[in-house]
């Protein structure tokens, strides 16, 4: 029996990938590290950082020419997320479009995320 295709853990839009590549070239790091942490009024916050090497149990995804390390504790919260880079006259920022996100605070700094439940 053929297995159904596994959804990509995290993907980047073209704009996000271009911006990450620019930043990584200047920084000299090999990976973009993404995850979540407890915090904010809605319960969780997205985090992004540089990583020279993945840590034990981290997931590694390559998308749009960028190597992404996903914190092992964040996998079920980020499954299927698309990271975009948004530029407006007032700000430029990375935005997570996450199908597991159920709510966000008014300021947009924190979110409520329900972890993915594996189908039987």
MARMIZA-787365 format. One record per atom (N, C-alpha, C): residue in one letter; chain; atom name; x, y, z. Coordinates in Angstrom, 2 decimals, decimal comma, always signed. Layout:
# MARMIZA-787365
+------+-------+------+---------+---------+---------+
! rest ! kette ! atom !       u !       v !       w !
+------+-------+------+---------+---------+---------+
!    a !     A !   CA !       X !       Y !       Z !
...
+------+-------+------+---------+---------+---------+
# end
This chain:
# MARMIZA-787365
+------+-------+------+---------+---------+---------+
! rest ! kette ! atom !       u !       v !       w !
+------+-------+------+---------+---------+---------+
!    x !     A !    N !   +0,84 !   -1,16 !   +0,00 !
!    x !     A !   CA !   +0,00 !   +0,00 !   +0,00 !
!    x !     A !    C !   +0,89 !   +1,24 !   +0,00 !
!    x !     A !    N !   +0,56 !   +2,16 !   -0,87 !
!    x !     A !   CA !   +1,34 !   +3,40 !   -0,97 !
!    x !     A !    C !   +0,96 !   +4,34 !   +0,17 !
!    x !     A !    N !   +1,98 !   +4,97 !   +0,72 !
!    x !     A !   CA !   +1,74 !   +5,94 !   +1,80 !
!    x !     A !    C !   +1,33 !   +7,26 !   +1,19 !
!    x !     A !    N !   +0,47 !   +7,97 !   +1,88 !
!    x !     A !   CA !   +0,09 !   +9,29 !   +1,40 !
!    x !     A !    C !   +1,30 !  +10,22 !   +1,53 !
!    x !     A !    N !   +1,40 !  +11,22 !   +0,68 !
!    x !     A !   CA !   +2,54 !  +12,13 !   +0,76 !
!    x !     A !    C !   +2,54 !  +12,87 !   +2,10 !
!    x !     A !    N !   +3,71 !  +12,99 !   +2,66 !
!    x !     A !   CA !   +3,87 !  +13,70 !   +3,93 !
!    x !     A !    C !   +3,92 !  +15,20 !   +3,65 !
!    x !     A !    N !   +3,10 !  +15,98 !   +4,35 !
!    x !     A !   CA !   +3,15 !  +17,43 !   +4,11 !
!    x !     A !    C !   +4,50 !  +17,99 !   +4,52 !
!    x !     A !    N !   +4,93 !  +19,01 !   +3,81 !
!    x !     A !   CA !   +6,19 !  +19,65 !   +4,16 !
!    x !     A !    C !   +6,02 !  +20,35 !   +5,49 !
!    x !     A !    N !   +6,99 !  +20,20 !   +6,34 !
!    x !     A !   CA !   +6,91 !  +20,75 !   +7,70 !
!    x !     A !    C !   +6,77 !  +22,27 !   +7,68 !
!    x !     A !    N !   +7,68 !  +22,95 !   +7,01 !
!    x !     A !   CA !   +7,66 !  +24,41 !   +6,90 !
!    x !     A !    C !   +8,14 !  +24,78 !   +5,51 !
!    x !     A !    N !   +7,48 !  +25,76 !   +4,90 !
!    x !     A !   CA !   +7,92 !  +26,26 !   +3,60 !
!    x !     A !    C !   +8,09 !  +27,77 !   +3,68 !
!    x !     A !    N !   +8,84 !  +28,30 !   +2,71 !
!    x !     A !   CA !   +9,08 !  +29,74 !   +2,62 !
!    x !     A !    C !   +8,52 !  +30,26 !   +1,31 !
!    x !     A !    N !   +7,90 !  +31,43 !   +1,34 !
!    x !     A !   CA !   +7,52 !  +32,07 !   +0,09 !
!    x !     A !    C !   +8,80 !  +32,56 !   -0,59 !
!    x !     A !    N !   +8,68 !  +32,95 !   -1,85 !
!    x !     A !   CA !   +9,85 !  +33,48 !   -2,56 !
!    x !     A !    C !  +10,42 !  +34,70 !   -1,85 !
!    x !     A !    N !   +9,54 !  +35,59 !   -1,38 !
!    x !     A !   CA !  +10,00 !  +36,81 !   -0,68 !
!    x !     A !    C !  +10,75 !  +36,46 !   +0,60 !
!    x !     A !    N !  +10,21 !  +35,51 !   +1,37 !
!    x !     A !   CA !  +10,87 !  +35,12 !   +2,62 !
!    x !     A !    C !  +12,21 !  +34,46 !   +2,33 !
!    x !     A !    N !  +12,25 !  +33,58 !   +1,35 !
!    x !     A !   CA !  +13,50 !  +32,89 !   +1,03 !
!    x !     A !    C !  +14,58 !  +33,87 !   +0,58 !
!    x !     A !    N !  +14,19 !  +34,83 !   -0,23 !
!    x !     A !   CA !  +15,15 !  +35,84 !   -0,69 !
!    x !     A !    C !  +15,71 !  +36,63 !   +0,48 !
!    x !     A !    N !  +14,85 !  +37,05 !   +1,38 !
!    x !     A !   CA !  +15,30 !  +37,83 !   +2,55 !
!    x !     A !    C !  +16,18 !  +37,00 !   +3,48 !
!    x !     A !    N !  +15,79 !  +35,74 !   +3,72 !
!    x !     A !   CA !  +16,60 !  +34,86 !   +4,57 !
!    x !     A !    C !  +17,97 !  +34,65 !   +3,96 !
!    x !     A !    N !  +18,03 !  +34,41 !   +2,64 !
!    x !     A !   CA !  +19,33 !  +34,21 !   +1,99 !
!    x !     A !    C !  +20,21 !  +35,45 !   +2,15 !
!    x !     A !    N !  +19,64 !  +36,65 !   +2,00 !
!    x !     A !   CA !  +20,40 !  +37,89 !   +2,19 !
!    x !     A !    C !  +20,97 !  +37,96 !   +3,61 !
!    x !     A !    N !  +20,12 !  +37,70 !   +4,59 !
!    x !     A !   CA !  +20,54 !  +37,76 !   +6,00 !
!    x !     A !    C !  +21,60 !  +36,71 !   +6,29 !
!    x !     A !    N !  +21,39 !  +35,48 !   +5,82 !
!    x !     A !   CA !  +22,32 !  +34,39 !   +6,11 !
!    x !     A !    C !  +23,68 !  +34,63 !   +5,46 !
!    x !     A !    N !  +23,71 !  +35,22 !   +4,28 !
!    x !     A !   CA !  +24,98 !  +35,53 !   +3,63 !
!    x !     A !    C !  +25,79 !  +36,52 !   +4,47 !
!    x !     A !    N !  +25,12 !  +37,53 !   +5,00 !
!    x !     A !   CA !  +25,81 !  +38,52 !   +5,85 !
!    x !     A !    C !  +26,24 !  +37,91 !   +7,16 !
!    x !     A !    N !  +25,39 !  +37,08 !   +7,74 !
!    x !     A !   CA !  +25,66 !  +36,47 !   +9,06 !
!    x !     A !    C !  +26,69 !  +35,35 !   +8,95 !
!    x !     A !    N !  +26,65 !  +34,62 !   +7,84 !
!    x !     A !   CA !  +27,58 !  +33,51 !   +7,67 !
!    x !     A !    C !  +27,10 !  +32,23 !   +8,33 !
!    x !     A !    N !  +25,84 !  +32,16 !   +8,74 !
!    x !     A !   CA !  +25,29 !  +30,95 !   +9,35 !
!    x !     A !    C !  +24,77 !  +30,02 !   +8,28 !
!    x !     A !    N !  +24,66 !  +28,75 !   +8,64 !
!    x !     A !   CA !  +24,21 !  +27,76 !   +7,68 !
!    x !     A !    C !  +22,73 !  +27,50 !   +7,67 !
!    x !     A !    N !  +22,04 !  +27,75 !   +8,79 !
!    x !     A !   CA !  +20,64 !  +27,39 !   +8,90 !
!    x !     A !    C !  +19,81 !  +28,52 !   +9,49 !
!    x !     A !    N !  +18,55 !  +28,55 !   +9,07 !
!    x !     A !   CA !  +17,54 !  +29,36 !   +9,73 !
!    x !     A !    C !  +16,86 !  +28,45 !  +10,73 !
!    x !     A !    N !  +16,80 !  +28,83 !  +11,98 !
!    x !     A !   CA !  +16,17 !  +28,02 !  +13,02 !
!    x !     A !    C !  +14,81 !  +28,63 !  +13,35 !
!    x !     A !    N !  +13,73 !  +27,83 !  +13,30 !
!    x !     A !   CA !  +12,40 !  +28,30 !  +13,65 !
!    x !     A !    C !  +11,81 !  +27,42 !  +14,74 !
!    x !     A !    N !  +10,94 !  +28,01 !  +15,54 !
!    x !     A !   CA !  +10,30 !  +27,28 !  +16,61 !
!    x !     A !    C !   +9,22 !  +28,11 !  +17,25 !
!    x !     A !    N !   +8,75 !  +27,67 !  +18,37 !
!    x !     A !   CA !   +7,76 !  +28,40 !  +19,16 !
!    x !     A !    C !   +8,21 !  +28,38 !  +20,62 !
!    x !     A !    N !   +7,73 !  +29,36 !  +21,38 !
!    x !     A !   CA !   +8,00 !  +29,37 !  +22,81 !
!    x !     A !    C !   +6,75 !  +29,86 !  +23,53 !
!    x !     A !    N !   +6,63 !  +29,51 !  +24,78 !
!    x !     A !   CA !   +5,51 !  +30,00 !  +25,58 !
!    x !     A !    C !   +5,73 !  +31,48 !  +25,86 !
!    x !     A !    N !   +4,66 !  +32,25 !  +25,72 !
!    x !     A !   CA !   +4,77 !  +33,67 !  +26,01 !
!    x !     A !    C !   +3,65 !  +34,47 !  +25,39 !
!    x !     A !    N !   +3,57 !  +35,71 !  +25,78 !
!    x !     A !   CA !   +2,57 !  +36,62 !  +25,24 !
!    x !     A !    C !   +1,19 !  +36,33 !  +25,79 !
!    x !     A !    N !   +0,26 !  +37,21 !  +25,47 !
!    x !     A !   CA !   -1,09 !  +37,09 !  +26,02 !
!    x !     A !    C !   -1,90 !  +35,99 !  +25,37 !
!    x !     A !    N !   -1,52 !  +35,51 !  +24,19 !
!    x !     A !   CA !   -2,26 !  +34,43 !  +23,54 !
!    x !     A !    C !   -1,65 !  +33,06 !  +23,82 !
!    x !     A !    N !   -0,48 !  +33,02 !  +24,48 !
!    x !     A !   CA !   +0,08 !  +31,74 !  +24,91 !
!    x !     A !    C !   +1,38 !  +31,31 !  +24,27 !
!    x !     A !    N !   +1,60 !  +31,64 !  +22,99 !
!    x !     A !   CA !   +2,83 !  +31,20 !  +22,31 !
!    x !     A !    C !   +3,34 !  +32,30 !  +21,39 !
!    x !     A !    N !   +4,63 !  +32,23 !  +21,11 !
!    x !     A !   CA !   +5,26 !  +33,17 !  +20,19 !
!    x !     A !    C !   +6,14 !  +32,39 !  +19,21 !
!    x !     A !    N !   +6,16 !  +32,83 !  +17,97 !
!    x !     A !   CA !   +7,07 !  +32,25 !  +16,99 !
!    x !     A !    C !   +8,47 !  +32,79 !  +17,25 !
!    x !     A !    N !   +9,48 !  +31,96 !  +17,05 !
!    x !     A !   CA !  +10,87 !  +32,40 !  +17,20 !
!    x !     A !    C !  +11,66 !  +32,01 !  +15,96 !
!    x !     A !    N !  +12,58 !  +32,90 !  +15,60 !
!    x !     A !   CA !  +13,50 !  +32,65 !  +14,49 !
!    x !     A !    C !  +14,89 !  +33,02 !  +14,96 !
!    x !     A !    N !  +15,89 !  +32,25 !  +14,53 !
!    x !     A !   CA !  +17,26 !  +32,51 !  +14,94 !
!    x !     A !    C !  +18,20 !  +31,90 !  +13,91 !
!    x !     A !    N !  +19,47 !  +32,13 !  +14,10 !
!    x !     A !   CA !  +20,51 !  +31,52 !  +13,27 !
!    x !     A !    C !  +20,96 !  +30,23 !  +13,93 !
!    x !     A !    N !  +21,44 !  +29,29 !  +13,12 !
!    x !     A !   CA !  +22,01 !  +28,06 !  +13,68 !
!    x !     A !    C !  +23,15 !  +27,63 !  +12,79 !
!    x !     A !    N !  +24,27 !  +27,31 !  +13,42 !
!    x !     A !   CA !  +25,41 !  +26,76 !  +12,66 !
!    x !     A !    C !  +25,21 !  +25,28 !  +12,40 !
!    x !     A !    N !  +24,60 !  +24,59 !  +13,36 !
!    x !     A !   CA !  +24,34 !  +23,15 !  +13,26 !
!    x !     A !    C !  +22,99 !  +22,84 !  +13,89 !
!    x !     A !    N !  +22,29 !  +21,83 !  +13,39 !
!    x !     A !   CA !  +21,07 !  +21,40 !  +14,06 !
!    x !     A !    C !  +21,39 !  +20,72 !  +15,39 !
!    x !     A !    N !  +20,44 !  +20,78 !  +16,32 !
!    x !     A !   CA !  +20,58 !  +20,08 !  +17,58 !
!    x !     A !    C !  +19,97 !  +18,69 !  +17,45 !
!    x !     A !    N !  +20,26 !  +17,82 !  +18,41 !
!    x !     A !   CA !  +19,71 !  +16,47 !  +18,39 !
!    x !     A !    C !  +18,19 !  +16,54 !  +18,29 !
!    x !     A !    N !  +17,61 !  +15,71 !  +17,46 !
!    x !     A !   CA !  +16,17 !  +15,55 !  +17,26 !
!    x !     A !    C !  +15,52 !  +16,67 !  +16,46 !
!    x !     A !    N !  +16,25 !  +17,71 !  +16,07 !
!    x !     A !   CA !  +15,67 !  +18,76 !  +15,23 !
!    x !     A !    C !  +15,34 !  +18,18 !  +13,85 !
!    x !     A !    N !  +14,35 !  +18,77 !  +13,20 !
!    x !     A !   CA !  +14,00 !  +18,41 !  +11,83 !
!    x !     A !    C !  +14,71 !  +19,39 !  +10,90 !
!    x !     A !    N !  +15,21 !  +18,88 !   +9,79 !
!    x !     A !   CA !  +15,87 !  +19,74 !   +8,81 !
!    x !     A !    C !  +15,04 !  +19,72 !   +7,52 !
!    x !     A !    N !  +14,73 !  +20,91 !   +7,03 !
!    x !     A !   CA !  +13,95 !  +21,07 !   +5,81 !
!    x !     A !    C !  +14,74 !  +21,99 !   +4,90 !
!    x !     A !    N !  +14,76 !  +21,67 !   +3,62 !
!    x !     A !   CA !  +15,36 !  +22,59 !   +2,66 !
!    x !     A !    C !  +14,24 !  +23,03 !   +1,74 !
!    x !     A !    N !  +14,02 !  +24,35 !   +1,67 !
!    x !     A !   CA !  +12,97 !  +24,88 !   +0,82 !
!    x !     A !    C !  +13,43 !  +26,17 !   +0,18 !
!    x !     A !    N !  +13,20 !  +26,27 !   -1,10 !
!    x !     A !   CA !  +13,48 !  +27,51 !   -1,81 !
!    x !     A !    C !  +14,93 !  +27,96 !   -1,64 !
!    x !     A !    N !  +15,84 !  +26,99 !   -1,55 !
!    x !     A !   CA !  +17,26 !  +27,31 !   -1,43 !
!    x !     A !    C !  +17,72 !  +27,66 !   -0,03 !
!    x !     A !    N !  +16,88 !  +27,45 !   +0,98 !
!    x !     A !   CA !  +17,22 !  +27,78 !   +2,36 !
!    x !     A !    C !  +17,15 !  +26,52 !   +3,21 !
!    x !     A !    N !  +18,17 !  +26,32 !   +4,06 !
!    x !     A !   CA !  +18,16 !  +25,21 !   +5,01 !
!    x !     A !    C !  +17,50 !  +25,69 !   +6,29 !
!    x !     A !    N !  +16,43 !  +24,99 !   +6,67 !
!    x !     A !   CA !  +15,65 !  +25,38 !   +7,84 !
!    x !     A !    C !  +15,75 !  +24,29 !   +8,89 !
!    x !     A !    N !  +16,07 !  +24,68 !  +10,12 !
!    x !     A !   CA !  +16,08 !  +23,76 !  +11,25 !
!    x !     A !    C !  +14,83 !  +24,06 !  +12,06 !
!    x !     A !    N !  +14,01 !  +23,03 !  +12,29 !
!    x !     A !   CA !  +12,80 !  +23,20 !  +13,09 !
!    x !     A !    C !  +13,04 !  +22,54 !  +14,44 !
!    x !     A !    N !  +12,91 !  +23,33 !  +15,49 !
!    x !     A !   CA !  +13,07 !  +22,84 !  +16,85 !
!    x !     A !    C !  +12,18 !  +21,62 !  +17,05 !
!    x !     A !    N !  +12,74 !  +20,55 !  +17,58 !
!    x !     A !   CA !  +12,00 !  +19,30 !  +17,75 !
!    x !     A !    C !  +10,72 !  +19,49 !  +18,56 !
!    x !     A !    N !  +10,74 !  +20,38 !  +19,53 !
!    x !     A !   CA !   +9,55 !  +20,62 !  +20,37 !
!    x !     A !    C !   +8,47 !  +21,39 !  +19,62 !
!    x !     A !    N !   +8,79 !  +21,98 !  +18,47 !
!    x !     A !   CA !   +7,83 !  +22,81 !  +17,74 !
!    x !     A !    C !   +7,21 !  +22,11 !  +16,54 !
!    x !     A !    N !   +7,67 !  +20,91 !  +16,20 !
!    x !     A !   CA !   +7,23 !  +20,25 !  +14,98 !
!    x !     A !    C !   +5,71 !  +20,17 !  +14,88 !
!    x !     A !    N !   +5,03 !  +19,67 !  +15,89 !
!    x !     A !   CA !   +3,58 !  +19,50 !  +15,81 !
!    x !     A !    C !   +2,84 !  +20,83 !  +15,80 !
!    x !     A !    N !   +3,48 !  +21,90 !  +16,25 !
!    x !     A !   CA !   +2,85 !  +23,22 !  +16,23 !
!    x !     A !    C !   +3,03 !  +23,92 !  +14,89 !
!    x !     A !    N !   +4,11 !  +23,58 !  +14,16 !
!    x !     A !   CA !   +4,44 !  +24,29 !  +12,92 !
!    x !     A !    C !   +4,13 !  +23,52 !  +11,64 !
!    x !     A !    N !   +3,70 !  +22,29 !  +11,74 !
!    x !     A !   CA !   +3,45 !  +21,45 !  +10,56 !
!    x !     A !    C !   +2,52 !  +22,15 !   +9,57 !
!    x !     A !    N !   +3,00 !  +22,33 !   +8,36 !
!    x !     A !   CA !   +2,22 !  +22,96 !   +7,30 !
!    x !     A !    C !   +2,34 !  +24,47 !   +7,24 !
!    x !     A !    N !   +3,17 !  +25,07 !   +8,08 !
!    x !     A !   CA !   +3,30 !  +26,53 !   +8,11 !
!    x !     A !    C !   +4,04 !  +27,06 !   +6,89 !
!    x !     A !    N !   +3,64 !  +28,25 !   +6,46 !
!    x !     A !   CA !   +4,32 !  +28,97 !   +5,39 !
!    x !     A !    C !   +4,84 !  +30,28 !   +5,99 !
!    x !     A !    N !   +6,13 !  +30,52 !   +5,83 !
!    x !     A !   CA !   +6,73 !  +31,76 !   +6,33 !
!    x !     A !    C !   +6,83 !  +32,72 !   +5,15 !
!    x !     A !    N !   +6,30 !  +33,92 !   +5,35 !
!    x !     A !   CA !   +6,33 !  +34,95 !   +4,32 !
!    x !     A !    C !   +7,12 !  +36,14 !   +4,85 !
!    x !     A !    N !   +7,55 !  +37,01 !   +3,95 !
!    x !     A !   CA !   +8,21 !  +38,26 !   +4,33 !
!    x !     A !    C !   +7,35 !  +39,39 !   +3,79 !
!    x !     A !    N !   +6,83 !  +40,20 !   +4,69 !
!    x !     A !   CA !   +5,87 !  +41,24 !   +4,36 !
!    x !     A !    C !   +6,52 !  +42,60 !   +4,51 !
!    x !     A !    N !   +6,36 !  +43,44 !   +3,48 !
!    x !     A !   CA !   +6,89 !  +44,80 !   +3,51 !
!    x !     A !    C !   +5,73 !  +45,76 !   +3,25 !
!    x !     A !    N !   +5,54 !  +46,70 !   +4,18 !
!    x !     A !   CA !   +4,54 !  +47,75 !   +4,03 !
!    x !     A !    C !   +5,25 !  +49,09 !   +4,26 !
!    x !     A !    N !   +4,57 !  +50,20 !   +4,05 !
!    x !     A !   CA !   +5,22 !  +51,49 !   +4,31 !
!    x !     A !    C !   +5,66 !  +51,66 !   +5,78 !
!    x !     A !    N !   +5,05 !  +50,91 !   +6,71 !
!    x !     A !   CA !   +5,36 !  +51,08 !   +8,12 !
!    x !     A !    C !   +6,22 !  +49,99 !   +8,73 !
!    x !     A !    N !   +6,37 !  +48,86 !   +8,06 !
!    x !     A !   CA !   +7,18 !  +47,79 !   +8,65 !
!    x !     A !    C !   +7,62 !  +46,77 !   +7,60 !
!    x !     A !    N !   +8,60 !  +45,99 !   +7,98 !
!    x !     A !   CA !   +9,04 !  +44,83 !   +7,19 !
!    x !     A !    C !   +9,24 !  +43,71 !   +8,21 !
!    x !     A !    N !   +8,58 !  +42,57 !   +8,00 !
!    x !     A !   CA !   +8,68 !  +41,50 !   +8,99 !
!    x !     A !    C !   +8,35 !  +40,15 !   +8,37 !
!    x !     A !    N !   +8,82 !  +39,10 !   +9,07 !
!    x !     A !   CA !   +8,45 !  +37,74 !   +8,70 !
!    x !     A !    C !   +7,10 !  +37,43 !   +9,34 !
!    x !     A !    N !   +6,26 !  +36,73 !   +8,58 !
!    x !     A !   CA !   +4,92 !  +36,39 !   +9,03 !
!    x !     A !    C !   +4,72 !  +34,89 !   +8,88 !
!    x !     A !    N !   +4,23 !  +34,23 !   +9,92 !
!    x !     A !   CA !   +3,92 !  +32,81 !   +9,87 !
!    x !     A !    C !   +2,45 !  +32,63 !   +9,51 !
!    x !     A !    N !   +2,17 !  +31,94 !   +8,42 !
!    x !     A !   CA !   +0,81 !  +31,54 !   +8,07 !
!    x !     A !    C !   +0,70 !  +30,08 !   +8,45 !
!    x !     A !    N !   +0,08 !  +29,83 !   +9,60 !
!    x !     A !   CA !   +0,10 !  +28,52 !  +10,23 !
!    x !     A !    C !   -1,32 !  +27,95 !  +10,30 !
!    x !     A !    N !   -1,57 !  +26,81 !   +9,64 !
!    x !     A !   CA !   -2,91 !  +26,22 !   +9,69 !
!    x !     A !    C !   -3,30 !  +25,74 !  +11,08 !
!    x !     A !    N !   -2,36 !  +25,62 !  +11,99 !
!    x !     A !   CA !   -2,63 !  +25,15 !  +13,34 !
!    x !     A !    C !   -2,91 !  +26,30 !  +14,32 !
!    x !     A !    N !   -2,76 !  +27,52 !  +13,85 !
!    x !     A !   CA !   -2,99 !  +28,69 !  +14,69 !
!    x !     A !    C !   -4,49 !  +28,93 !  +14,79 !
!    x !     A !    N !   -4,98 !  +29,06 !  +16,01 !
!    x !     A !   CA !   -6,42 !  +29,24 !  +16,21 !
!    x !     A !    C !   -6,79 !  +30,64 !  +16,66 !
!    x !     A !    N !   -5,81 !  +31,42 !  +17,12 !
!    x !     A !   CA !   -6,11 !  +32,76 !  +17,63 !
!    x !     A !    C !   -4,81 !  +33,55 !  +17,70 !
!    x !     A !    N !   -4,94 !  +34,87 !  +17,78 !
!    x !     A !   CA !   -3,78 !  +35,74 !  +17,95 !
!    x !     A !    C !   -4,19 !  +36,90 !  +18,83 !
!    x !     A !    N !   -3,23 !  +37,48 !  +19,52 !
!    x !     A !   CA !   -3,52 !  +38,64 !  +20,36 !
!    x !     A !    C !   -3,69 !  +39,86 !  +19,47 !
!    x !     A !    N !   -4,20 !  +40,92 !  +20,03 !
!    x !     A !   CA !   -4,46 !  +42,13 !  +19,28 !
!    x !     A !    C !   -3,21 !  +42,78 !  +18,71 !
!    x !     A !    N !   -2,10 !  +42,68 !  +19,41 !
!    x !     A !   CA !   -0,87 !  +43,32 !  +18,93 !
!    x !     A !    C !   -0,14 !  +42,46 !  +17,89 !
!    x !     A !    N !   -0,56 !  +41,20 !  +17,74 !
!    x !     A !   CA !   +0,05 !  +40,32 !  +16,74 !
!    x !     A !    C !   +1,36 !  +39,68 !  +17,16 !
!    x !     A !    N !   +1,74 !  +39,84 !  +18,41 !
!    x !     A !   CA !   +3,01 !  +39,29 !  +18,87 !
!    x !     A !    C !   +2,92 !  +37,86 !  +19,38 !
!    x !     A !    N !   +1,72 !  +37,42 !  +19,77 !
!    x !     A !   CA !   +1,60 !  +36,05 !  +20,26 !
!    x !     A !    C !   +0,36 !  +35,40 !  +19,67 !
!    x !     A !    N !   +0,35 !  +34,06 !  +19,69 !
!    x !     A !   CA !   -0,70 !  +33,29 !  +19,03 !
!    x !     A !    C !   -1,11 !  +32,11 !  +19,89 !
!    x !     A !    N !   -2,24 !  +31,55 !  +19,58 !
!    x !     A !   CA !   -2,66 !  +30,29 !  +20,17 !
!    x !     A !    C !   -2,54 !  +29,24 !  +19,07 !
!    x !     A !    N !   -1,83 !  +28,14 !  +19,35 !
!    x !     A !   CA !   -1,60 !  +27,09 !  +18,36 !
!    x !     A !    C !   -2,01 !  +25,76 !  +18,96 !
!    x !     A !    N !   -2,77 !  +25,00 !  +18,21 !
!    x !     A !   CA !   -3,16 !  +23,66 !  +18,62 !
!    x !     A !    C !   -2,25 !  +22,67 !  +17,86 !
!    x !     A !    N !   -1,55 !  +21,78 !  +18,57 !
!    x !     A !   CA !   -0,66 !  +20,84 !  +17,87 !
!    x !     A !    C !   -1,44 !  +19,89 !  +16,98 !
!    x !     A !    N !   -0,81 !  +19,47 !  +15,89 !
!    x !     A !   CA !   -1,39 !  +18,52 !  +14,95 !
!    x !     A !    C !   -1,59 !  +17,19 !  +15,66 !
!    x !     A !    N !   -2,72 !  +16,55 !  +15,38 !
!    x !     A !   CA !   -2,99 !  +15,22 !  +15,90 !
!    x !     A !    C !   -2,88 !  +14,26 !  +14,73 !
!    x !     A !    N !   -2,06 !  +13,24 !  +14,89 !
!    x !     A !   CA !   -1,84 !  +12,27 !  +13,83 !
!    x !     A !    C !   -3,12 !  +11,49 !  +13,57 !
!    x !     A !    N !   -3,47 !  +11,40 !  +12,26 !
!    x !     A !   CA !   -4,65 !  +10,64 !  +11,87 !
!    x !     A !    C !   -4,34 !   +9,15 !  +11,93 !
!    x !     A !    N !   -5,32 !   +8,36 !  +12,31 !
!    x !     A !   CA !   -5,12 !   +6,90 !  +12,41 !
!    x !     A !    C !   -5,08 !   +6,25 !  +11,06 !
+------+-------+------+---------+---------+---------+
# end
